[in-house]
Amino acid sequence: MTYGDDIFNPENIEATIKVLDSYINNLIKLGVKAKKKEIMKFVKDVVISLNELNDKYDNFIETMEREELCEYIIEAANIAGLESDEDFTEEWREW
């Protein structure tokens, strides 16, 4: 927004923050012994929620945003206990 990029606005930024915060909070609730299946449920939820936001806000997730979001989602899942180097968001990702 600072540089005049009009695809971002306070609404889509705030909505994205809420989705990502919910994802992190859900992972935290799983605790230290989280199972892969439990973590992947929240990965799927966050990706689908971001798909919906991207549709709602006219495809504001572009290449750079996609890479950063995927990195964030994957890193959080790894911290929660999922051991994987692959991009497991692809299965549900539409952005």
Gaussian input, Z-matrix of N, CA and C with variables (Angstrom, degrees):
# hf/3-21g

backbone

0 1
 N
 C     1     B1
 C     2     B2     1     A1
 N     3     B3     2     A2     1     D1
 C     4     B4     3     A3     2     D2
 C     5     B5     4     A4     3     D3
 N     6     B6     5     A5     4     D4
 C     7     B7     6     A6     5     D5
 C     8     B8     7     A7     6     D6
 N     9     B9     8     A8     7     D7
 C    10    B10     9     A9     8     D8
 C    11    B11    10    A10     9     D9
 N    12    B12    11    A11    10    D10
 C    13    B13    12    A12    11    D11
 C    14    B14    13    A13    12    D12
 N    15    B15    14    A14    13    D13
 C    16    B16    15    A15    14    D14
 C    17    B17    16    A16    15    D15
 N    18    B18    17    A17    16    D16
 C    19    B19    18    A18    17    D17
 C    20    B20    19    A19    18    D18
 N    21    B21    20    A20    19    D19
 C    22    B22    21    A21    20    D20
 C    23    B23    22    A22    21    D21
 N    24    B24    23    A23    22    D22
 C    25    B25    24    A24    23    D23
 C    26    B26    25    A25    24    D24
 N    27    B27    26    A26    25    D25
 C    28    B28    27    A27    26    D26
 C    29    B29    28    A28    27    D27
 N    30    B30    29    A29    28    D28
 C    31    B31    30    A30    29    D29
 C    32    B32    31    A31    30    D30
 N    33    B33    32    A32    31    D31
 C    34    B34    33    A33    32    D32
 C    35    B35    34    A34    33    D33
 N    36    B36    35    A35    34    D34
 C    37    B37    36    A36    35    D35
 C    38    B38    37    A37    36    D36
 N    39    B39    38    A38    37    D37
 C    40    B40    39    A39    38    D38
 C    41    B41    40    A40    39    D39
 N    42    B42    41    A41    40    D40
 C    43    B43    42    A42    41    D41
 C    44    B44    43    A43    42    D42
 N    45    B45    44    A44    43    D43
 C    46    B46    45    A45    44    D44
 C    47    B47    46    A46    45    D45
 N    48    B48    47    A47    46    D46
 C    49    B49    48    A48    47    D47
 C    50    B50    49    A49    48    D48
 N    51    B51    50    A50    49    D49
 C    52    B52    51    A51    50    D50
 C    53    B53    52    A52    51    D51
 N    54    B54    53    A53    52    D52
 C    55    B55    54    A54    53    D53
 C    56    B56    55    A55    54    D54
 N    57    B57    56    A56    55    D55
 C    58    B58    57    A57    56    D56
 C    59    B59    58    A58    57    D57
 N    60    B60    59    A59    58    D58
 C    61    B61    60    A60    59    D59
 C    62    B62    61    A61    60    D60
 N    63    B63    62    A62    61    D61
 C    64    B64    63    A63    62    D62
 C    65    B65    64    A64    63    D63
 N    66    B66    65    A65    64    D64
 C    67    B67    66    A66    65    D65
 C    68    B68    67    A67    66    D66
 N    69    B69    68    A68    67    D67
 C    70    B70    69    A69    68    D68
 C    71    B71    70    A70    69    D69
 N    72    B72    71    A71    70    D70
 C    73    B73    72    A72    71    D71
 C    74    B74    73    A73    72    D72
 N    75    B75    74    A74    73    D73
 C    76    B76    75    A75    74    D74
 C    77    B77    76    A76    75    D75
 N    78    B78    77    A77    76    D76
 C    79    B79    78    A78    77    D77
 C    80    B80    79    A79    78    D78
 N    81    B81    80    A80    79    D79
 C    82    B82    81    A81    80    D80
 C    83    B83    82    A82    81    D81
 N    84    B84    83    A83    82    D82
 C    85    B85    84    A84    83    D83
 C    86    B86    85    A85    84    D84
 N    87    B87    86    A86    85    D85
 C    88    B88    87    A87    86    D86
 C    89    B89    88    A88    87    D87
 N    90    B90    89    A89    88    D88
 C    91    B91    90    A90    89    D89
 C    92    B92    91    A91    90    D90
 N    93    B93    92    A92    91    D91
 C    94    B94    93    A93    92    D92
 C    95    B95    94    A94    93    D93
 N    96    B96    95    A95    94    D94
 C    97    B97    96    A96    95    D95
 C    98    B98    97    A97    96    D96
 N    99    B99    98    A98    97    D97
 C   100   B100    99    A99    98    D98
 C   101   B101   100   A100    99    D99
 N   102   B102   101   A101   100   D100
 C   103   B103   102   A102   101   D101
 C   104   B104   103   A103   102   D102
 N   105   B105   104   A104   103   D103
 C   106   B106   105   A105   104   D104
 C   107   B107   106   A106   105   D105
 N   108   B108   107   A107   106   D106
 C   109   B109   108   A108   107   D107
 C   110   B110   109   A109   108   D108
 N   111   B111   110   A110   109   D109
 C   112   B112   111   A111   110   D110
 C   113   B113   112   A112   111   D111
 N   114   B114   113   A113   112   D112
 C   115   B115   114   A114   113   D113
 C   116   B116   115   A115   114   D114
 N   117   B117   116   A116   115   D115
 C   118   B118   117   A117   116   D116
 C   119   B119   118   A118   117   D117
 N   120   B120   119   A119   118   D118
 C   121   B121   120   A120   119   D119
 C   122   B122   121   A121   120   D120
 N   123   B123   122   A122   121   D121
 C   124   B124   123   A123   122   D122
 C   125   B125   124   A124   123   D123
 N   126   B126   125   A125   124   D124
 C   127   B127   126   A126   125   D125
 C   128   B128   127   A127   126   D126
 N   129   B129   128   A128   127   D127
 C   130   B130   129   A129   128   D128
 C   131   B131   130   A130   129   D129
 N   132   B132   131   A131   130   D130
 C   133   B133   132   A132   131   D131
 C   134   B134   133   A133   132   D132
 N   135   B135   134   A134   133   D133
 C   136   B136   135   A135   134   D134
 C   137   B137   136   A136   135   D135
 N   138   B138   137   A137   136   D136
 C   139   B139   138   A138   137   D137
 C   140   B140   139   A139   138   D138
 N   141   B141   140   A140   139   D139
 C   142   B142   141   A141   140   D140
 C   143   B143   142   A142   141   D141
 N   144   B144   143   A143   142   D142
 C   145   B145   144   A144   143   D143
 C   146   B146   145   A145   144   D144
 N   147   B147   146   A146   145   D145
 C   148   B148   147   A147   146   D146
 C   149   B149   148   A148   147   D147
 N   150   B150   149   A149   148   D148
 C   151   B151   150   A150   149   D149
 C   152   B152   151   A151   150   D150
 N   153   B153   152   A152   151   D151
 C   154   B154   153   A153   152   D152
 C   155   B155   154   A154   153   D153
 N   156   B156   155   A155   154   D154
 C   157   B157   156   A156   155   D155
 C   158   B158   157   A157   156   D156
 N   159   B159   158   A158   157   D157
 C   160   B160   159   A159   158   D158
 C   161   B161   160   A160   159   D159
 N   162   B162   161   A161   160   D160
 C   163   B163   162   A162   161   D161
 C   164   B164   163   A163   162   D162
 N   165   B165   164   A164   163   D163
 C   166   B166   165   A165   164   D164
 C   167   B167   166   A166   165   D165
 N   168   B168   167   A167   166   D166
 C   169   B169   168   A168   167   D167
 C   170   B170   169   A169   168   D168
 N   171   B171   170   A170   169   D169
 C   172   B172   171   A171   170   D170
 C   173   B173   172   A172   171   D171
 N   174   B174   173   A173   172   D172
 C   175   B175   174   A174   173   D173
 C   176   B176   175   A175   174   D174
 N   177   B177   176   A176   175   D175
 C   178   B178   177   A177   176   D176
 C   179   B179   178   A178   177   D177
 N   180   B180   179   A179   178   D178
 C   181   B181   180   A180   179   D179
 C   182   B182   181   A181   180   D180
 N   183   B183   182   A182   181   D181
 C   184   B184   183   A183   182   D182
 C   185   B185   184   A184   183   D183
 N   186   B186   185   A185   184   D184
 C   187   B187   186   A186   185   D185
 C   188   B188   187   A187   186   D186
 N   189   B189   188   A188   187   D187
 C   190   B190   189   A189   188   D188
 C   191   B191   190   A190   189   D189
 N   192   B192   191   A191   190   D190
 C   193   B193   192   A192   191   D191
 C   194   B194   193   A193   192   D192
 N   195   B195   194   A194   193   D193
 C   196   B196   195   A195   194   D194
 C   197   B197   196   A196   195   D195
 N   198   B198   197   A197   196   D196
 C   199   B199   198   A198   197   D197
 C   200   B200   199   A199   198   D198
 N   201   B201   200   A200   199   D199
 C   202   B202   201   A201   200   D200
 C   203   B203   202   A202   201   D201
 N   204   B204   203   A203   202   D202
 C   205   B205   204   A204   203   D203
 C   206   B206   205   A205   204   D204
 N   207   B207   206   A206   205   D205
 C   208   B208   207   A207   206   D206
 C   209   B209   208   A208   207   D207
 N   210   B210   209   A209   208   D208
 C   211   B211   210   A210   209   D209
 C   212   B212   211   A211   210   D210
 N   213   B213   212   A212   211   D211
 C   214   B214   213   A213   212   D212
 C   215   B215   214   A214   213   D213
 N   216   B216   215   A215   214   D214
 C   217   B217   216   A216   215   D215
 C   218   B218   217   A217   216   D216
 N   219   B219   218   A218   217   D217
 C   220   B220   219   A219   218   D218
 C   221   B221   220   A220   219   D219
 N   222   B222   221   A221   220   D220
 C   223   B223   222   A222   221   D221
 C   224   B224   223   A223   222   D222
 N   225   B225   224   A224   223   D223
 C   226   B226   225   A225   224   D224
 C   227   B227   226   A226   225   D225
 N   228   B228   227   A227   226   D226
 C   229   B229   228   A228   227   D227
 C   230   B230   229   A229   228   D228
 N   231   B231   230   A230   229   D229
 C   232   B232   231   A231   230   D230
 C   233   B233   232   A232   231   D231
 N   234   B234   233   A233   232   D232
 C   235   B235   234   A234   233   D233
 C   236   B236   235   A235   234   D234
 N   237   B237   236   A236   235   D235
 C   238   B238   237   A237   236   D236
 C   239   B239   238   A238   237   D237
 N   240   B240   239   A239   238   D238
 C   241   B241   240   A240   239   D239
 C   242   B242   241   A241   240   D240
 N   243   B243   242   A242   241   D241
 C   244   B244   243   A243   242   D242
 C   245   B245   244   A244   243   D243
 N   246   B246   245   A245   244   D244
 C   247   B247   246   A246   245   D245
 C   248   B248   247   A247   246   D246
 N   249   B249   248   A248   247   D247
 C   250   B250   249   A249   248   D248
 C   251   B251   250   A250   249   D249
 N   252   B252   251   A251   250   D250
 C   253   B253   252   A252   251   D251
 C   254   B254   253   A253   252   D252
 N   255   B255   254   A254   253   D253
 C   256   B256   255   A255   254   D254
 C   257   B257   256   A256   255   D255
 N   258   B258   257   A257   256   D256
 C   259   B259   258   A258   257   D257
 C   260   B260   259   A259   258   D258
 N   261   B261   260   A260   259   D259
 C   262   B262   261   A261   260   D260
 C   263   B263   262   A262   261   D261
 N   264   B264   263   A263   262   D262
 C   265   B265   264   A264   263   D263
 C   266   B266   265   A265   264   D264
 N   267   B267   266   A266   265   D265
 C   268   B268   267   A267   266   D266
 C   269   B269   268   A268   267   D267
 N   270   B270   269   A269   268   D268
 C   271   B271   270   A270   269   D269
 C   272   B272   271   A271   270   D270
 N   273   B273   272   A272   271   D271
 C   274   B274   273   A273   272   D272
 C   275   B275   274   A274   273   D273
 N   276   B276   275   A275   274   D274
 C   277   B277   276   A276   275   D275
 C   278   B278   277   A277   276   D276
 N   279   B279   278   A278   277   D277
 C   280   B280   279   A279   278   D278
 C   281   B281   280   A280   279   D279
 N   282   B282   281   A281   280   D280
 C   283   B283   282   A282   281   D281
 C   284   B284   283   A283   282   D282

   B1=1.4496
   B2=1.5222
   B3=1.3093
   B4=1.4526
   B5=1.5174
   B6=1.3094
   B7=1.4514
   B8=1.5226
   B9=1.2981
   B10=1.4581
   B11=1.5133
   B12=1.3034
   B13=1.4547
   B14=1.5242
   B15=1.3203
   B16=1.4596
   B17=1.5300
   B18=1.3408
   B19=1.4687
   B20=1.5211
   B21=1.3321
   B22=1.4605
   B23=1.5104
   B24=1.3191
   B25=1.4577
   B26=1.5286
   B27=1.3112
   B28=1.4630
   B29=1.5375
   B30=1.3156
   B31=1.4687
   B32=1.5229
   B33=1.3366
   B34=1.4605
   B35=1.5242
   B36=1.3196
   B37=1.4568
   B38=1.5256
   B39=1.3173
   B40=1.4675
   B41=1.5243
   B42=1.3141
   B43=1.4618
   B44=1.5293
   B45=1.3191
   B46=1.4630
   B47=1.5194
   B48=1.3112
   B49=1.4697
   B50=1.5282
   B51=1.3194
   B52=1.4695
   B53=1.5296
   B54=1.3219
   B55=1.4674
   B56=1.5342
   B57=1.3225
   B58=1.4561
   B59=1.5239
   B60=1.3242
   B61=1.4730
   B62=1.5219
   B63=1.3072
   B64=1.4592
   B65=1.5276
   B66=1.3189
   B67=1.4666
   B68=1.5290
   B69=1.3177
   B70=1.4615
   B71=1.5272
   B72=1.3163
   B73=1.4656
   B74=1.5238
   B75=1.3254
   B76=1.4648
   B77=1.5272
   B78=1.3295
   B79=1.4583
   B80=1.5261
   B81=1.3162
   B82=1.4658
   B83=1.5271
   B84=1.3151
   B85=1.4721
   B86=1.5282
   B87=1.3221
   B88=1.4659
   B89=1.5272
   B90=1.3088
   B91=1.4628
   B92=1.5124
   B93=1.3171
   B94=1.4639
   B95=1.5324
   B96=1.2696
   B97=1.4723
   B98=1.5270
   B99=1.3239
   B100=1.4639
   B101=1.5258
   B102=1.3086
   B103=1.4595
   B104=1.5296
   B105=1.3222
   B106=1.4612
   B107=1.5323
   B108=1.3201
   B109=1.4622
   B110=1.5301
   B111=1.3345
   B112=1.4638
   B113=1.5379
   B114=1.3223
   B115=1.4693
   B116=1.5227
   B117=1.3268
   B118=1.4640
   B119=1.5229
   B120=1.3120
   B121=1.4583
   B122=1.5269
   B123=1.3312
   B124=1.4575
   B125=1.5289
   B126=1.3269
   B127=1.4657
   B128=1.5264
   B129=1.3123
   B130=1.4683
   B131=1.5290
   B132=1.3276
   B133=1.4682
   B134=1.5234
   B135=1.3342
   B136=1.4666
   B137=1.5277
   B138=1.3121
   B139=1.4730
   B140=1.5305
   B141=1.3101
   B142=1.4669
   B143=1.5311
   B144=1.3125
   B145=1.4683
   B146=1.5274
   B147=1.3261
   B148=1.4694
   B149=1.5289
   B150=1.3300
   B151=1.4687
   B152=1.5283
   B153=1.3227
   B154=1.4645
   B155=1.5243
   B156=1.3294
   B157=1.4683
   B158=1.5199
   B159=1.3149
   B160=1.4550
   B161=1.5255
   B162=1.3256
   B163=1.4642
   B164=1.5265
   B165=1.3069
   B166=1.4613
   B167=1.5267
   B168=1.3197
   B169=1.4631
   B170=1.5277
   B171=1.3123
   B172=1.4712
   B173=1.5220
   B174=1.3151
   B175=1.4695
   B176=1.5346
   B177=1.3211
   B178=1.4597
   B179=1.5333
   B180=1.3201
   B181=1.4609
   B182=1.5234
   B183=1.3142
   B184=1.4598
   B185=1.5295
   B186=1.3164
   B187=1.4622
   B188=1.5259
   B189=1.3115
   B190=1.4558
   B191=1.5348
   B192=1.3187
   B193=1.4617
   B194=1.5310
   B195=1.3329
   B196=1.4596
   B197=1.5263
   B198=1.3094
   B199=1.4609
   B200=1.5267
   B201=1.3269
   B202=1.4616
   B203=1.5240
   B204=1.3228
   B205=1.4643
   B206=1.5284
   B207=1.3170
   B208=1.4651
   B209=1.5198
   B210=1.3081
   B211=1.4653
   B212=1.5281
   B213=1.3212
   B214=1.4679
   B215=1.5309
   B216=1.3223
   B217=1.4701
   B218=1.5219
   B219=1.3198
   B220=1.4629
   B221=1.5244
   B222=1.3239
   B223=1.4662
   B224=1.5202
   B225=1.3172
   B226=1.4680
   B227=1.5229
   B228=1.3221
   B229=1.4752
   B230=1.5218
   B231=1.3276
   B232=1.4647
   B233=1.5261
   B234=1.3147
   B235=1.4692
   B236=1.5244
   B237=1.3309
   B238=1.4693
   B239=1.5255
   B240=1.3392
   B241=1.4552
   B242=1.5109
   B243=1.3185
   B244=1.4609
   B245=1.5222
   B246=1.2955
   B247=1.4555
   B248=1.5191
   B249=1.3418
   B250=1.4613
   B251=1.5190
   B252=1.3299
   B253=1.4609
   B254=1.5209
   B255=1.3224
   B256=1.4639
   B257=1.5277
   B258=1.3218
   B259=1.4643
   B260=1.5255
   B261=1.3114
   B262=1.4631
   B263=1.5190
   B264=1.3344
   B265=1.4666
   B266=1.5254
   B267=1.3280
   B268=1.4691
   B269=1.5211
   B270=1.3061
   B271=1.4605
   B272=1.5296
   B273=1.3296
   B274=1.4779
   B275=1.5189
   B276=1.3084
   B277=1.4665
   B278=1.5200
   B279=1.3254
   B280=1.4656
   B281=1.5271
   B282=1.3026
   B283=1.4664
   B284=1.5078
   A1=110.20
   A2=117.57
   A3=121.51
   A4=111.63
   A5=116.72
   A6=120.89
   A7=113.11
   A8=117.29
   A9=121.19
   A10=114.56
   A11=118.12
   A12=121.46
   A13=107.79
   A14=116.73
   A15=120.59
   A16=114.99
   A17=117.93
   A18=117.93
   A19=111.43
   A20=116.36
   A21=120.47
   A22=109.90
   A23=115.43
   A24=121.13
   A25=107.32
   A26=117.10
   A27=118.92
   A28=113.48
   A29=117.28
   A30=120.35
   A31=112.56
   A32=117.30
   A33=118.13
   A34=112.10
   A35=117.01
   A36=119.65
   A37=110.34
   A38=117.36
   A39=121.49
   A40=111.16
   A41=117.24
   A42=121.01
   A43=110.82
   A44=116.73
   A45=121.16
   A46=111.01
   A47=116.39
   A48=120.66
   A49=110.31
   A50=117.28
   A51=121.03
   A52=111.27
   A53=116.87
   A54=121.38
   A55=110.10
   A56=116.89
   A57=120.24
   A58=111.76
   A59=117.30
   A60=120.35
   A61=110.90
   A62=116.85
   A63=121.09
   A64=110.32
   A65=116.82
   A66=122.33
   A67=110.36
   A68=116.64
   A69=120.66
   A70=110.64
   A71=117.42
   A72=120.35
   A73=111.78
   A74=117.11
   A75=120.33
   A76=111.50
   A77=116.82
   A78=119.91
   A79=110.88
   A80=116.84
   A81=120.80
   A82=110.60
   A83=116.51
   A84=120.99
   A85=112.51
   A86=117.24
   A87=120.33
   A88=111.82
   A89=117.28
   A90=120.91
   A91=112.47
   A92=115.01
   A93=120.58
   A94=114.08
   A95=119.15
   A96=122.07
   A97=111.47
   A98=116.90
   A99=121.01
   A100=110.88
   A101=115.00
   A102=121.43
   A103=109.37
   A104=115.41
   A105=121.57
   A106=111.26
   A107=116.27
   A108=121.35
   A109=111.25
   A110=117.17
   A111=121.80
   A112=110.63
   A113=115.89
   A114=120.53
   A115=109.93
   A116=116.25
   A117=120.32
   A118=112.31
   A119=118.23
   A120=120.55
   A121=109.35
   A122=117.20
   A123=120.52
   A124=111.95
   A125=117.19
   A126=119.93
   A127=108.88
   A128=116.34
   A129=120.94
   A130=110.47
   A131=116.88
   A132=121.04
   A133=112.17
   A134=116.93
   A135=119.48
   A136=110.85
   A137=117.46
   A138=120.05
   A139=110.34
   A140=117.25
   A141=120.52
   A142=110.55
   A143=117.06
   A144=120.35
   A145=110.92
   A146=116.80
   A147=119.83
   A148=110.89
   A149=117.94
   A150=120.51
   A151=110.07
   A152=115.13
   A153=120.21
   A154=111.62
   A155=116.73
   A156=119.55
   A157=111.25
   A158=116.31
   A159=120.13
   A160=110.98
   A161=116.74
   A162=120.82
   A163=111.04
   A164=115.89
   A165=121.18
   A166=112.43
   A167=116.66
   A168=120.99
   A169=112.73
   A170=116.83
   A171=123.03
   A172=114.72
   A173=116.58
   A174=122.01
   A175=113.48
   A176=115.48
   A177=119.92
   A178=113.10
   A179=117.55
   A180=120.19
   A181=108.00
   A182=114.76
   A183=121.21
   A184=108.96
   A185=117.31
   A186=121.88
   A187=113.64
   A188=118.00
   A189=120.82
   A190=111.21
   A191=115.91
   A192=120.21
   A193=110.88
   A194=116.37
   A195=120.94
   A196=110.33
   A197=116.59
   A198=120.18
   A199=111.48
   A200=116.73
   A201=120.37
   A202=111.60
   A203=117.47
   A204=120.73
   A205=111.46
   A206=116.89
   A207=119.96
   A208=110.30
   A209=117.10
   A210=120.87
   A211=110.70
   A212=116.61
   A213=121.98
   A214=110.92
   A215=116.49
   A216=121.74
   A217=110.74
   A218=116.98
   A219=121.90
   A220=110.94
   A221=117.40
   A222=120.88
   A223=110.93
   A224=117.62
   A225=120.51
   A226=110.61
   A227=117.37
   A228=120.64
   A229=110.70
   A230=117.16
   A231=120.59
   A232=111.04
   A233=116.98
   A234=120.88
   A235=110.06
   A236=116.24
   A237=121.08
   A238=112.45
   A239=117.25
   A240=119.72
   A241=116.05
   A242=118.34
   A243=120.85
   A244=108.32
   A245=117.02
   A246=120.70
   A247=109.50
   A248=115.30
   A249=120.08
   A250=109.48
   A251=115.98
   A252=121.75
   A253=111.73
   A254=116.96
   A255=120.40
   A256=111.80
   A257=115.46
   A258=121.02
   A259=107.78
   A260=114.86
   A261=120.13
   A262=112.56
   A263=118.50
   A264=121.44
   A265=111.53
   A266=116.89
   A267=121.35
   A268=113.95
   A269=115.93
   A270=120.27
   A271=112.20
   A272=117.18
   A273=121.52
   A274=113.18
   A275=117.92
   A276=121.92
   A277=112.12
   A278=115.67
   A279=122.83
   A280=112.00
   A281=117.51
   A282=121.63
   A283=110.35
   D1=-36.10
   D2=-177.22
   D3=-60.85
   D4=-34.91
   D5=-175.82
   D6=-95.30
   D7=16.24
   D8=176.03
   D9=82.00
   D10=15.18
   D11=178.29
   D12=-77.71
   D13=108.91
   D14=-171.85
   D15=-82.90
   D16=2.06
   D17=176.28
   D18=-77.48
   D19=-16.12
   D20=178.24
   D21=-104.82
   D22=142.05
   D23=176.27
   D24=-148.34
   D25=166.68
   D26=-178.10
   D27=-56.44
   D28=-32.90
   D29=-178.93
   D30=-66.80
   D31=-50.60
   D32=-177.27
   D33=-72.91
   D34=-28.92
   D35=175.61
   D36=-68.21
   D37=-47.35
   D38=-180.00
   D39=-63.12
   D40=-41.26
   D41=179.01
   D42=-63.09
   D43=-40.30
   D44=178.51
   D45=-66.09
   D46=-42.64
   D47=177.98
   D48=-59.06
   D49=-43.47
   D50=179.96
   D51=-61.91
   D52=-42.97
   D53=179.78
   D54=-63.75
   D55=-45.32
   D56=-178.89
   D57=-69.04
   D58=-38.75
   D59=176.16
   D60=-61.59
   D61=-42.48
   D62=178.45
   D63=-61.47
   D64=-42.16
   D65=178.04
   D66=-58.25
   D67=-50.89
   D68=-179.30
   D69=-62.49
   D70=-44.75
   D71=179.45
   D72=-61.34
   D73=-39.03
   D74=177.81
   D75=-65.45
   D76=-39.92
   D77=177.46
   D78=-65.21
   D79=-40.67
   D80=178.83
   D81=-61.20
   D82=-41.47
   D83=-179.83
   D84=-61.52
   D85=-24.25
   D86=179.26
   D87=-68.13
   D88=-25.60
   D89=-179.89
   D90=80.81
   D91=-170.45
   D92=-172.45
   D93=-81.13
   D94=-14.57
   D95=-178.46
   D96=-108.70
   D97=37.63
   D98=-177.13
   D99=-65.18
   D100=141.98
   D101=177.31
   D102=-92.62
   D103=153.03
   D104=-179.24
   D105=-53.46
   D106=-45.01
   D107=-178.19
   D108=-59.92
   D109=-40.35
   D110=179.96
   D111=-67.05
   D112=-44.33
   D113=179.89
   D114=-63.68
   D115=-45.36
   D116=-177.54
   D117=-64.86
   D118=-28.10
   D119=175.58
   D120=-61.41
   D121=-43.16
   D122=-179.35
   D123=-75.03
   D124=-30.59
   D125=173.20
   D126=-61.71
   D127=-48.62
   D128=179.11
   D129=-58.75
   D130=-45.75
   D131=-179.90
   D132=-59.02
   D133=-45.70
   D134=-177.24
   D135=-68.49
   D136=-39.10
   D137=179.59
   D138=-65.74
   D139=-43.80
   D140=179.18
   D141=-65.00
   D142=-39.65
   D143=177.00
   D144=-62.92
   D145=-40.25
   D146=177.37
   D147=-68.64
   D148=-34.44
   D149=173.79
   D150=-57.78
   D151=-45.94
   D152=-178.67
   D153=-64.67
   D154=-41.52
   D155=177.44
   D156=-65.00
   D157=-40.61
   D158=179.96
   D159=-61.69
   D160=-40.27
   D161=175.89
   D162=-66.17
   D163=-45.58
   D164=-177.48
   D165=-62.54
   D166=-38.56
   D167=-175.27
   D168=-106.34
   D169=38.06
   D170=170.77
   D171=56.68
   D172=48.90
   D173=172.67
   D174=56.19
   D175=54.92
   D176=-179.28
   D177=-80.79
   D178=-10.49
   D179=177.95
   D180=-89.68
   D181=107.86
   D182=179.73
   D183=-108.37
   D184=-168.24
   D185=-172.54
   D186=-54.02
   D187=-52.90
   D188=-177.57
   D189=-63.20
   D190=-43.76
   D191=178.99
   D192=-64.21
   D193=-40.80
   D194=179.06
   D195=-59.87
   D196=-46.93
   D197=-179.48
   D198=-62.28
   D199=-42.93
   D200=-179.76
   D201=-68.00
   D202=-41.43
   D203=178.48
   D204=-65.01
   D205=-43.55
   D206=178.64
   D207=-61.88
   D208=-45.21
   D209=178.60
   D210=-59.03
   D211=-43.48
   D212=-179.87
   D213=-62.97
   D214=-48.76
   D215=-178.26
   D216=-63.02
   D217=-45.23
   D218=-178.64
   D219=-66.68
   D220=-45.64
   D221=-179.83
   D222=-61.96
   D223=-43.04
   D224=178.56
   D225=-62.74
   D226=-41.74
   D227=178.53
   D228=-64.40
   D229=-39.15
   D230=177.98
   D231=-65.14
   D232=-41.61
   D233=177.55
   D234=-62.56
   D235=-35.84
   D236=179.62
   D237=-72.17
   D238=-12.42
   D239=176.40
   D240=125.32
   D241=-2.93
   D242=178.75
   D243=-80.53
   D244=124.21
   D245=-179.65
   D246=-103.36
   D247=99.50
   D248=-178.63
   D249=-158.86
   D250=140.60
   D251=176.27
   D252=-100.85
   D253=-7.24
   D254=-176.15
   D255=-84.35
   D256=163.93
   D257=176.14
   D258=-88.08
   D259=91.38
   D260=-177.16
   D261=-83.31
   D262=5.20
   D263=175.06
   D264=-81.58
   D265=-20.06
   D266=-173.98
   D267=-57.61
   D268=-31.91
   D269=-176.32
   D270=-57.31
   D271=-34.31
   D272=-176.24
   D273=-115.45
   D274=-12.20
   D275=-171.88
   D276=-73.06
   D277=131.48
   D278=176.04
   D279=-113.43
   D280=0.21
   D281=-178.77
   D282=-108.36

